Amino acid sequence: MKIFNAMMASAALAVTGFAGVQAGAEEFRLGLITPPPHVWTLAAEGFGEALSEASGGAHTVTVFPARQLGNEAEMLQQLQTGALDMAFMTIAEVSNRAPEFGAFYAPYLANDIEHAAAILRSDAARALLEQLPATVGVVGVGYGSAGMRQILTNGGAESAADLSGQKIRITPFEPILDFYNAFGVAPTPMPLPAVFDALANGQVDGIDMDAELIVVLNYHEHADTMIQTNHMMFPMVGLVSGRVWAGLSAEDQAMIEELMAAAVDSTLDTYVEREQGWLDEIRATGISYQEAGPEFFGDAIDAWEAIWTERAGDALPALRAAAAELE
């Protein structure tokens, strides 16, 4: 968290010149699905503190973690109507409304967590944000991320074909549904609060998850095999309701954009710094630990590409070009 605190302090200092020129005090509400100890939630709370400081107390942010305001689809609807002011949201939900964002989930677009962070900071990634006000009714200020996606399951697997027929918990959005369908798994959408019990009672055979949540929420207690695949990045975006944004002064817009962008960007550094430690913790539990690359998935990657090359339009080649330059 040292990197995060330093970034937020620096960003707050940079915008203190805006304090005292606000049109009026605002009490903003920010929603997200992650639990209180999650990196995204801590970043959201840090953003609120920085905004209060930079605005001289004129603006405050109340953070609602753990789906208190609904799931991401419900929160996105609230952003569109102006009932919710802000959110830190997975790109997954945004891609359900703007398919171009599905390009971020191209299997092995990123080689590792450092490469993923660089891609999310690229001009190609930022260019995608420009369409959000018109297509989704929100303003995107910048990207964050969770860790790379891994597979935690019961029973070893020499290849993805060995997982065929298993129920694997996924985040419910089309890019990952298409990927898991390609190798015969039964992808099972499920909210985070239900995952632990579902894994414990056999409702699902495994989960698609990042290392942080596997450790923090103890999912490894009910699985015997960790397959470190790093098969997808899992981006997040900082969003402001388009209706709320339109009612802000130019000074407030600049302040919020800079501070929120710093907050979400700080998560990239956090995961780069801590990802390996979480993976090491999982390995230390003593469960079976495998490492696998693209070959593990056989033809599934090509099957995904065949679907999403058309759906994602120009976004996919643009991100692939950026990824190649950043290797």
Summary of the structure (lengths in Angstrom):
residues: 327
radius of gyration: 19.6
end to end distance: 26.4
largest distance: 61.8
contacts: 1164
relative contact order: 0.19
helix: 53%
strand: 18%
